[in-house]
Amino acid sequence: MQNRRDFMKVIGLGAAAMALPNCSGSAQRKPKPSVGKKPNIVLIMTDDQGWGDIHSHGNPEIDTPVMDRLAASGVRFDRFYVSPVCAPTRASLLTGRYHERTGVHGVTRGYETMRSTEVTLAEILRQASYVTGCFGKWHNGAHYPYHPNGRGFDEFFGFCAGHWNNYFDTSLEHNGQLVKTKGYITDVLTDSAIKFIKNNRNRPFFCYLPYNAPHSPWQVPDKYFKKYKDRGLGDTTACAYAMCENLDDNLGRLFNKIGQLNLTENTIVLFLTDNGPNSNRFNGNMKGCKGSCNEGGIRVPPFIRWPARIKAGTQVKEIAAHIDLLPTIVELTGVKMPQTLPLDGVSLVPLLEGKTTNWPERMLYAHWSSRGSVRTQRWRATIAGNKSCELYDMIADPSQKKDVAKQYPHVAKELLAAYENWFREVTKDGFESIPIPIGYEQRPEVVLPSHEAFLEPNNRQGISYVGRSGWANDWITNWTSTAAYPFWEIEVVRPGRYEITLMYVCPKQDVGAKLRVEIGGKTLEGVIEKAHNPDHIHSPDRVARIEVFEKVWAPLKLGTVTLQKGRTRLCVKALTKPGRTVMDLKAVHISRLD
């Protein structure tokens, strides 16, 4: 396993890998030389904000004046695409590669973790003397060196999982340590980004701001919610729009501070969202929403502003995607592009400069949950798991109302074949589980959360997650069989003594279960002797949540164990079950002692 701080070990990997026709781009365009100070980069991405959640996109029910002005002050792309869900979009954005190549193929259980061989935009900019900061939702690996601090970010403030449970007065992570915050989470993240920019205004900076709104749970300050309820909207739509307007206000604060620091002219601002809307609301009459490979699930609003170089009011009609932003930013900044794994994206600088005459025809791909799609300038083919192909003429039929596959069979056949070829190539390395690293000096304590555990038996008889799929922040419950157990794949990177602690909830009537932790050929045993069964922490939800609630968990220290270097499993097993269930298990903490 590579330590991501050793960036030079990555340089030179994979230069000869095969590229696909029409989907694989090149980042070999010679960058223009920098004049004076390199431009600053502010990359903003919101979570589950659809294309239609912006007033200037034709939605009369929402107010987003700052986003509207941003769109008018630089370039807006008319047809820009991301992945259908959160973690895949982030992986492609940060690497310039389709997420399947990076190992990211899910949103929980560690499936969202990027492989150590990937090179991120933050690493490229940091080796060019940029100071780098990430403020918000990471969702591409929770454990160092897959953590933002191991992926090129000098500073990280936010959370690494797929969502957060509470948005008011919550605890967030700052460079590996949880800190208590005061106020609404979007405001808090903006405050931290502003502080980062202010502290680094005299050197080139890369500020990555992946906000977590308007992802559920549905929580927003009263004044925003009341405004949209007064417009007669349902609770979910009112909260989504309220969260977006709060985002808009925070972008206003951010841009005002950039202006006050006299940084506007030399700061490149990029704004996009990570997928389609997370509820049934206005989306420009497009088909699909979050999770869909149709137009409405993956078309998003990218705006790019750089007053020193980009003409205001520019509109780009050529198709483009998240994979293009890394090579675009590298060219705009003039930094040296290292030899990375082959990129799928291409630099969009010619389009930003209005040079569209010789822009090549291309195919853009998406895949999620056995479904996929191919997008060209005219066509969209959607492919189901059984390889059935629907074809839509997106110029004549942008709402995808009429399948014309029978009318244009040669086009459907060509796009289906291209998709199958692409999918076969981007998944050729498979998706082997990435073990959780234990023992890095940078992270002496590692938390194994229950939502990253695998359950045995896998049919979940006698054990389950609280939620159906074990989403972020979930825990293990319904543990009624001593034959069932959770396990985590781990890799000990440094041998030594480690302390093991379980975080549990157990009602009085179930106290007494005897537990055993098995790890690296060693065992530790303990008994739950104290009941601990608190109510969940109050959550000011506007709509009944599908996520789990937060609780205060009790520690059960099992003792210390000496571990050798190498890959192994950690299993938590119940030897006895005197009550109805063993316990509820939130996490296993592993702390290095020497």
Wavefront OBJ file of the C-alpha trace (Angstrom):
o trace
v 0.000 0.000 0.000
v 1.268 3.448 -0.864
v 1.458 6.327 1.559
v -0.191 9.138 -0.385
v 2.134 11.716 1.132
v 4.892 10.125 -0.894
v 3.542 11.642 -4.091
v 6.626 10.973 -6.182
v 6.064 7.230 -5.954
v 2.943 7.703 -8.049
v 4.563 9.673 -10.868
v 5.160 7.562 -13.957
v 2.502 4.906 -13.391
v 0.424 3.462 -16.180
v 1.495 5.614 -19.136
v 0.990 2.812 -21.638
v -2.554 1.828 -20.664
v -5.003 1.481 -23.569
v -7.294 4.392 -24.437
v -10.778 3.963 -25.889
v -11.982 5.682 -29.048
v -14.344 8.586 -28.376
v -14.118 8.318 -24.583
v -10.499 8.670 -23.644
v -8.973 12.128 -23.728
v -5.484 13.472 -23.365
v -4.074 15.976 -20.926
v -0.919 16.546 -22.982
v -1.915 20.035 -24.210
v 0.991 22.367 -23.430
v -0.051 24.747 -20.661
v 0.259 28.454 -21.218
v 3.008 29.996 -19.121
v 1.881 31.711 -15.953
v 2.105 35.458 -15.774
v 2.887 36.534 -12.240
v 1.097 34.736 -9.407
v -0.659 31.530 -10.337
v -4.464 31.821 -10.228
v -6.298 30.668 -7.130
v -8.862 27.889 -7.510
v -12.198 27.731 -5.686
v -14.039 24.531 -6.653
v -17.591 24.384 -5.260
v -19.824 21.339 -5.485
v -23.229 20.961 -3.850
v -24.813 17.638 -2.924
v -28.072 16.484 -4.550
v -28.860 19.923 -5.985
v -30.437 19.281 -9.359
v -30.058 21.271 -12.556
v -33.487 22.757 -11.891
v -32.644 24.025 -8.411
v -31.395 27.333 -9.818
v -33.669 30.261 -10.659
v -31.935 31.162 -13.942
v -32.566 27.635 -15.227
v -36.232 28.485 -15.470
v -37.437 27.646 -11.966
v -39.720 30.472 -10.767
v -40.187 28.975 -7.293
v -36.580 29.271 -6.060
v -34.388 32.302 -5.428
v -30.661 31.895 -6.169
v -29.392 35.374 -7.108
v -25.725 34.639 -6.395
v -25.705 31.480 -8.512
v -27.513 33.394 -11.251
v -24.889 36.155 -11.227
v -22.098 33.592 -11.200
v -23.590 31.915 -14.266
v -23.743 35.253 -16.094
v -20.259 36.407 -15.107
v -18.310 33.675 -16.865
v -18.989 30.438 -18.734
v -22.051 28.263 -18.352
v -22.161 24.818 -19.949
v -25.464 23.853 -21.494
v -24.861 20.078 -21.502
v -22.527 18.997 -18.721
v -22.623 15.571 -17.068
v -21.545 13.865 -13.860
v -22.207 10.435 -12.336
v -25.651 9.406 -11.018
v -24.625 9.487 -7.318
v -22.252 11.128 -4.851
v -18.979 9.216 -4.413
v -18.548 8.299 -8.103
v -18.860 11.942 -9.160
v -16.274 12.997 -6.584
v -13.793 10.369 -7.716
v -14.105 11.395 -11.362
v -13.905 15.088 -10.511
v -10.696 14.692 -8.502
v -8.890 12.301 -10.886
v -10.111 13.143 -14.401
v -11.014 9.451 -14.801
v -14.221 7.474 -14.867
v -14.916 6.373 -11.305
v -14.929 2.674 -12.214
v -11.210 2.938 -13.008
v -10.489 4.389 -9.554
v -12.087 1.483 -7.688
v -15.089 3.549 -6.588
v -18.221 1.507 -7.244
v -20.571 2.317 -4.381
v -21.391 4.757 -1.608
v -20.880 2.665 1.559
v -19.015 -0.397 2.931
v -15.744 1.160 1.698
v -16.855 0.845 -1.916
v -16.468 4.637 -2.163
v -12.703 4.503 -1.511
v -10.327 5.470 -4.339
v -7.346 3.223 -4.977
v -3.957 4.408 -3.716
v -2.575 4.580 -7.267
v -4.897 7.451 -8.212
v -3.462 10.959 -8.431
v -5.793 13.748 -7.349
v -6.101 17.341 -8.465
v -5.024 18.408 -4.974
v -1.773 16.443 -5.271
v -1.020 17.942 -8.662
v -1.587 21.473 -7.390
v 0.249 20.947 -4.119
v 3.391 19.772 -5.890
v 3.147 23.060 -7.820
v 3.308 25.030 -4.526
v -0.431 25.523 -4.028
v -1.782 25.356 -0.498
v -4.790 23.039 -0.513
v -7.914 22.815 1.624
v -11.111 20.746 1.551
v -14.206 21.864 3.456
v -17.271 19.640 3.418
v -18.236 16.138 2.343
v -15.323 13.997 1.101
v -16.879 10.542 0.459
v -13.862 8.976 -1.264
v -12.276 7.140 1.659
v -12.460 7.690 5.411
v -9.171 6.172 6.526
v -5.687 7.592 6.085
v -4.070 7.565 3.512
v -7.378 7.495 1.593
v -8.492 10.406 3.749
v -8.221 13.967 2.308
v -5.039 14.626 4.306
v -3.478 11.674 2.484
v -4.810 12.742 -0.911
v -3.116 16.090 -1.257
v -5.084 18.352 1.079
v -3.112 20.286 3.671
v -6.304 21.033 5.569
v -9.567 19.127 5.861
v -12.679 20.200 7.747
v -15.897 18.265 7.315
v -16.805 14.579 7.195
v -15.794 11.606 5.080
v -18.986 9.525 4.936
v -21.847 9.715 2.461
v -23.986 11.979 4.612
v -24.056 13.609 8.023
v -26.773 13.037 10.604
v -27.374 16.510 12.030
v -26.800 19.925 10.495
v -27.088 22.108 13.592
v -24.430 22.417 16.327
v -22.787 19.219 15.180
v -19.274 17.793 15.468
v -17.049 17.773 12.388
v -13.558 16.504 11.712
v -10.578 18.821 11.450
v -7.460 17.001 10.192
v -8.389 13.800 11.998
v -9.859 15.272 15.185
v -13.550 15.762 15.953
v -14.441 19.312 16.961
v -17.744 20.691 18.196
v -19.277 23.374 15.981
v -21.940 26.001 16.555
v -24.555 26.877 13.973
v -25.875 25.493 10.688
v -23.431 23.241 8.866
v -23.382 25.143 5.552
v -22.598 28.363 7.403
v -19.870 26.626 9.415
v -18.211 25.129 6.335
v -18.281 28.506 4.594
v -16.708 30.161 7.632
v -13.853 27.653 7.494
v -13.311 28.143 3.765
v -13.253 31.921 4.204
v -10.694 31.584 6.994
v -8.547 29.345 4.795
v -8.664 31.844 1.916
v -7.899 34.777 4.201
v -4.933 32.995 5.795
v -3.489 32.016 2.406
v -4.304 35.080 0.336
v -0.630 35.776 -0.382
v 0.063 32.427 -2.060
v -1.784 30.349 -4.661
v -4.525 28.302 -3.024
v -6.892 25.506 -4.014
v -10.089 25.642 -1.964
v -12.360 22.635 -2.555
v -15.826 23.218 -1.083
v -18.001 20.093 -1.465
v -21.070 21.194 0.491
v -23.418 18.482 1.779
v -26.662 20.416 1.199
v -29.335 19.855 -0.006
v -28.710 16.165 0.762
v -31.035 14.818 3.449
v -31.713 14.725 6.360
v -34.025 17.626 5.658
v -32.799 20.318 8.032
v -32.576 24.069 7.418
v -32.933 27.286 9.464
v -36.477 28.490 10.095
v -36.384 31.689 8.029
v -35.533 29.813 4.824
v -38.048 27.023 5.380
v -40.859 29.421 6.246
v -40.266 31.424 3.052
v -40.890 28.413 0.812
v -43.708 26.988 2.882
v -45.411 30.362 2.530
v -45.205 29.832 -1.236
v -47.410 26.764 -0.848
v -44.754 24.112 -1.449
v -44.684 20.673 0.166
v -42.270 20.062 3.015
v -39.621 18.228 0.981
v -39.494 20.708 -1.896
v -39.688 23.661 0.492
v -36.745 22.308 2.472
v -34.707 21.512 -0.656
v -35.193 25.038 -2.005
v -34.551 26.538 1.418
v -31.265 24.641 1.691
v -30.292 25.833 -1.801
v -31.059 29.457 -0.940
v -28.967 29.135 2.203
v -26.170 27.795 -0.011
v -26.674 30.790 -2.279
v -26.336 33.210 0.637
v -23.159 31.471 1.730
v -21.693 31.708 -1.755
v -22.436 35.406 -1.558
v -20.455 35.652 1.670
v -17.604 33.679 0.132
v -17.419 35.789 -3.036
v -17.682 39.023 -1.035
v -14.657 38.004 1.036
v -12.710 37.112 -2.110
v -13.540 40.584 -3.413
v -12.582 42.317 -0.166
v -9.201 40.592 -0.342
v -8.739 41.850 -3.942
v -8.543 38.288 -5.230
v -11.493 38.217 -7.642
v -9.554 38.908 -10.857
v -7.046 36.135 -10.239
v -9.368 33.519 -8.748
v -10.962 30.808 -10.876
v -14.354 29.875 -9.433
v -15.969 26.631 -10.578
v -19.449 25.609 -9.449
v -21.280 22.347 -10.116
v -23.491 19.785 -8.416
v -22.848 16.068 -7.985
v -25.992 14.515 -9.525
v -29.663 15.129 -10.201
v -32.203 16.184 -7.560
v -32.915 13.905 -4.601
v -36.689 14.305 -4.787
v -39.433 14.798 -7.348
v -39.247 18.535 -8.084
v -38.645 20.911 -10.985
v -35.830 19.653 -13.225
v -36.371 21.261 -16.612
v -38.729 18.518 -17.861
v -35.811 16.077 -17.987
v -36.248 12.359 -17.425
v -34.746 10.941 -14.237
v -33.371 12.203 -10.954
v -30.573 11.168 -8.581
v -29.442 7.590 -9.248
v -30.634 7.612 -12.860
v -28.422 7.449 -15.965
v -31.002 9.464 -17.876
v -30.530 13.162 -18.590
v -32.201 14.358 -15.398
v -30.007 12.187 -13.215
v -26.624 13.351 -14.498
v -26.966 16.745 -16.186
v -25.806 19.499 -13.829
v -25.119 23.252 -13.863
v -21.401 24.024 -14.175
v -20.394 27.688 -14.041
v -16.801 28.866 -14.403
v -15.679 32.426 -13.681
v -12.216 33.926 -14.110
v -12.465 37.657 -14.882
v -8.799 37.886 -15.881
v -9.274 35.448 -18.763
v -12.839 34.213 -19.316
v -15.380 36.423 -21.071
v -18.606 36.974 -19.160
v -21.785 35.641 -20.728
v -20.105 32.769 -22.567
v -22.299 29.736 -23.197
v -20.936 26.351 -24.264
v -23.264 23.947 -26.054
v -20.731 21.146 -26.613
v -21.121 18.206 -24.229
v -18.612 17.948 -21.400
v -18.258 16.147 -18.080
v -16.721 16.034 -14.610
v -13.752 14.066 -15.970
v -12.765 17.182 -17.934
v -12.286 19.532 -14.993
v -8.911 18.221 -13.799
v -7.128 18.707 -17.155
v -8.966 22.006 -17.608
v -7.810 23.377 -14.257
v -4.263 22.163 -14.832
v -4.098 24.002 -18.149
v -5.693 27.166 -16.780
v -3.226 27.336 -13.893
v -0.220 26.605 -16.082
v 1.141 24.030 -13.636
v 3.064 21.046 -14.925
v 0.909 18.007 -15.597
v 2.612 14.961 -14.079
v 2.400 11.615 -15.828
v -0.651 10.117 -14.160
v -2.728 7.090 -14.937
v -4.388 7.753 -18.320
v -7.065 10.411 -18.165
v -10.521 10.081 -19.668
v -11.135 13.818 -19.553
v -9.924 16.507 -21.931
v -9.122 20.144 -21.307
v -12.082 22.411 -21.987
v -9.920 25.531 -22.377
v -10.615 25.831 -26.130
v -14.354 25.890 -25.381
v -13.835 28.473 -22.650
v -12.084 30.622 -25.254
v -14.810 30.159 -27.855
v -12.758 27.883 -30.106
v -15.409 25.359 -31.061
v -14.794 24.881 -34.796
v -12.528 21.840 -34.560
v -13.936 20.415 -31.342
v -14.249 16.634 -31.876
v -17.365 14.545 -31.536
v -17.174 12.434 -28.379
v -19.068 9.932 -26.288
v -19.653 10.364 -22.546
v -20.547 7.377 -20.406
v -22.369 6.725 -17.144
v -23.116 3.609 -15.138
v -24.888 2.863 -11.903
v -26.582 -0.199 -10.446
v -26.676 -2.385 -13.595
v -27.840 0.479 -15.812
v -25.818 2.736 -18.067
v -25.909 5.378 -20.749
v -23.956 6.907 -23.619
v -24.323 10.576 -24.540
v -23.220 12.175 -27.797
v -24.003 15.688 -28.971
v -27.274 14.439 -30.450
v -28.065 11.034 -28.959
v -28.604 9.426 -25.591
v -28.658 5.642 -25.364
v -29.789 4.122 -22.078
v -28.829 0.534 -21.390
v -30.489 -1.838 -18.935
v -28.858 -4.799 -17.251
v -30.227 -7.169 -19.890
v -28.459 -5.088 -22.588
v -31.716 -3.702 -23.928
v -31.057 -0.303 -25.425
v -33.342 2.714 -25.650
v -32.346 5.573 -27.942
v -33.372 9.222 -27.714
v -32.752 12.162 -30.009
v -31.834 14.779 -27.409
v -32.105 17.673 -29.840
v -35.601 16.851 -31.059
v -36.730 15.204 -27.804
v -34.806 16.598 -24.792
v -37.365 15.122 -22.356
v -36.776 11.573 -23.666
v -40.406 10.872 -24.417
v -39.923 8.783 -27.578
v -37.608 5.795 -27.904
v -36.317 5.827 -31.515
v -34.084 2.729 -31.329
v -36.205 0.946 -33.958
v -36.133 4.001 -36.194
v -32.328 4.304 -35.992
v -31.144 0.728 -35.313
v -27.621 1.402 -36.596
v -27.168 4.229 -34.078
v -28.524 2.130 -31.200
v -26.247 -0.756 -32.152
v -23.189 1.484 -32.381
v -23.793 3.137 -29.026
v -24.576 -0.141 -27.272
v -21.355 -1.665 -28.601
v -19.391 1.419 -27.530
v -20.889 1.228 -24.045
v -20.093 -2.475 -23.664
v -16.532 -1.897 -24.835
v -16.138 1.038 -22.450
v -17.596 -0.806 -19.469
v -15.436 -3.854 -20.066
v -12.317 -1.682 -20.230
v -12.962 0.593 -17.219
v -13.833 -2.371 -14.981
v -10.985 -4.657 -16.072
v -9.177 -4.247 -12.736
v -12.230 -5.402 -10.811
v -13.350 -4.095 -7.441
v -11.446 -5.988 -4.790
v -12.221 -4.783 -1.285
v -9.699 -2.208 -0.059
v -8.639 -3.053 3.507
v -8.749 -0.407 6.238
v -5.173 0.628 7.137
v -4.122 0.397 10.777
v -0.951 1.889 12.246
v -0.054 5.020 10.302
v 1.720 7.595 12.462
v -0.626 10.237 11.101
v -3.638 8.352 12.526
v -2.753 6.506 15.767
v -6.457 5.763 16.341
v -8.598 4.169 13.649
v -12.365 3.814 13.880
v -13.961 0.854 12.121
v -17.570 2.039 11.644
v -20.329 -0.519 11.443
v -21.446 0.714 8.038
v -18.071 -0.524 6.702
v -18.518 -3.968 8.243
v -19.486 -7.068 6.301
v -22.060 -9.317 7.940
v -21.831 -13.077 8.209
v -23.947 -14.798 7.095
v -24.425 -12.481 4.157
v -28.158 -13.164 4.096
v -28.182 -11.310 7.439
v -29.974 -14.035 9.346
v -29.447 -13.219 13.020
v -27.757 -9.859 12.389
v -28.444 -6.743 10.298
v -27.858 -3.044 9.866
v -30.487 -0.613 11.087
v -31.127 0.538 7.541
v -31.711 -1.672 4.539
v -28.293 -1.144 3.003
v -26.127 0.015 5.873
v -25.688 3.610 4.731
v -23.285 6.042 6.349
v -23.513 6.336 10.163
v -25.590 3.155 10.395
v -24.949 0.516 13.043
v -25.342 -3.204 13.630
v -28.561 -4.356 15.286
v -30.941 -7.350 15.523
v -27.973 -9.471 16.624
v -29.962 -12.473 17.754
v -27.681 -15.370 16.761
v -24.285 -16.307 18.198
v -23.497 -17.832 14.799
v -23.686 -14.380 13.163
v -20.972 -11.742 13.340
v -19.556 -8.621 11.655
v -16.049 -8.397 10.220
v -13.771 -5.780 8.683
v -10.933 -6.265 6.219
v -7.893 -4.451 7.625
v -4.205 -4.052 6.886
v -1.695 -3.492 9.674
v 0.953 -1.208 8.171
v 3.070 -0.985 11.338
v 3.448 -3.800 13.893
v 2.946 -3.040 17.567
v 0.543 -3.029 20.517
v -3.029 -1.917 19.914
v -5.960 -1.321 22.258
v -9.411 -2.520 21.144
v -12.632 -0.813 22.251
v -16.216 -1.559 21.209
v -18.845 1.204 21.100
v -22.207 -0.300 22.056
v -25.802 0.112 23.199
v -27.425 -2.607 25.299
v -30.722 -2.505 27.246
v -30.803 -3.792 30.822
v -32.609 -7.013 29.920
v -29.855 -8.028 27.466
v -26.809 -7.337 29.663
v -24.336 -10.189 30.059
v -23.274 -11.179 26.552
v -19.708 -12.473 26.305
v -17.814 -11.175 23.273
v -14.638 -12.084 21.468
v -12.601 -10.010 19.025
v -10.442 -12.038 16.630
v -7.666 -10.230 14.778
v -4.356 -11.337 13.286
v -4.488 -14.746 14.958
v -5.039 -13.141 18.389
v -8.172 -12.890 20.530
v -9.567 -10.572 23.184
v -12.665 -11.287 25.256
v -15.012 -9.218 27.383
v -18.498 -9.126 28.890
v -21.138 -6.419 28.649
v -21.712 -5.730 32.334
v -23.368 -2.302 32.180
v -26.629 -1.402 30.496
v -26.580 1.594 28.183
v -29.701 2.381 26.188
v -30.182 6.134 25.608
v -32.773 7.742 23.401
v -31.545 9.123 20.115
v -30.319 12.700 19.973
v -33.032 15.151 18.944
v -32.919 16.035 15.248
v -34.836 19.035 13.872
v -36.032 17.303 10.703
v -38.549 18.987 8.413
v -39.438 15.623 6.827
v -39.300 12.180 8.418
v -35.770 10.923 7.838
v -34.672 7.716 6.144
v -31.239 8.005 7.762
v -30.473 6.644 11.231
v -30.517 8.965 14.221
v -27.526 9.805 16.374
v -26.975 8.254 19.797
v -24.419 8.444 22.578
v -22.524 5.156 22.636
v -20.811 3.470 25.553
v -17.221 2.115 25.370
v -16.285 -1.464 26.220
v -12.496 -1.779 26.425
v -11.383 -5.312 25.708
v -7.643 -4.831 26.276
v -4.508 -4.817 24.143
v -3.150 -7.079 21.452
v 0.169 -7.228 19.598
v -0.309 -7.224 15.839
v 2.098 -8.074 13.059
v 2.296 -6.284 9.741
v 0.012 -7.556 6.989
v -3.572 -7.988 5.864
v -6.056 -9.687 8.155
v -9.645 -9.553 9.401
v -11.133 -8.214 12.578
v -14.198 -10.183 13.653
v -16.506 -9.451 16.595
v -18.218 -12.623 17.774
v -20.772 -13.331 20.485
v -19.911 -16.343 22.637
v -23.083 -16.071 24.748
v -26.432 -14.280 24.437
v -28.350 -14.269 27.734
v -30.975 -11.802 26.467
v -32.938 -11.346 23.252
v -30.036 -9.707 21.434
v -26.293 -9.461 21.912
v -26.075 -5.651 21.651
v -26.130 -2.885 19.074
v -22.625 -2.119 17.767
v -21.657 1.281 16.404
v -17.904 0.900 15.847
v -14.616 -0.681 16.846
v -11.815 1.677 17.914
v -8.223 0.544 17.431
v -5.579 2.687 19.142
v -1.831 2.240 18.729
v -0.005 2.265 22.070
v 3.661 2.253 20.980
l 1 2 3 4 5 6 7 8 9 10 11 12 13 14 15 16 17 18 19 20 21 22 23 24 25 26 27 28 29 30 31 32 33 34 35 36 37 38 39 40 41 42 43 44 45 46 47 48 49 50 51 52 53 54 55 56 57 58 59 60 61 62 63 64 65 66 67 68 69 70 71 72 73 74 75 76 77 78 79 80 81 82 83 84 85 86 87 88 89 90 91 92 93 94 95 96 97 98 99 100 101 102 103 104 105 106 107 108 109 110 111 112 113 114 115 116 117 118 119 120 121 122 123 124 125 126 127 128 129 130 131 132 133 134 135 136 137 138 139 140 141 142 143 144 145 146 147 148 149 150 151 152 153 154 155 156 157 158 159 160 161 162 163 164 165 166 167 168 169 170 171 172 173 174 175 176 177 178 179 180 181 182 183 184 185 186 187 188 189 190 191 192 193 194 195 196 197 198 199 200 201 202 203 204 205 206 207 208 209 210 211 212 213 214 215 216 217 218 219 220 221 222 223 224 225 226 227 228 229 230 231 232 233 234 235 236 237 238 239 240 241 242 243 244 245 246 247 248 249 250 251 252 253 254 255 256 257 258 259 260 261 262 263 264 265 266 267 268 269 270 271 272 273 274 275 276 277 278 279 280 281 282 283 284 285 286 287 288 289 290 291 292 293 294 295 296 297 298 299 300 301 302 303 304 305 306 307 308 309 310 311 312 313 314 315 316 317 318 319 320 321 322 323 324 325 326 327 328 329 330 331 332 333 334 335 336 337 338 339 340 341 342 343 344 345 346 347 348 349 350 351 352 353 354 355 356 357 358 359 360 361 362 363 364 365 366 367 368 369 370 371 372 373 374 375 376 377 378 379 380 381 382 383 384 385 386 387 388 389 390 391 392 393 394 395 396 397 398 399 400 401 402 403 404 405 406 407 408 409 410 411 412 413 414 415 416 417 418 419 420 421 422 423 424 425 426 427 428 429 430 431 432 433 434 435 436 437 438 439 440 441 442 443 444 445 446 447 448 449 450 451 452 453 454 455 456 457 458 459 460 461 462 463 464 465 466 467 468 469 470 471 472 473 474 475 476 477 478 479 480 481 482 483 484 485 486 487 488 489 490 491 492 493 494 495 496 497 498 499 500 501 502 503 504 505 506 507 508 509 510 511 512 513 514 515 516 517 518 519 520 521 522 523 524 525 526 527 528 529 530 531 532 533 534 535 536 537 538 539 540 541 542 543 544 545 546 547 548 549 550 551 552 553 554 555 556 557 558 559 560 561 562 563 564 565 566 567 568 569 570 571 572 573 574 575 576 577 578 579 580 581 582 583 584 585 586 587 588 589 590 591 592 593 594
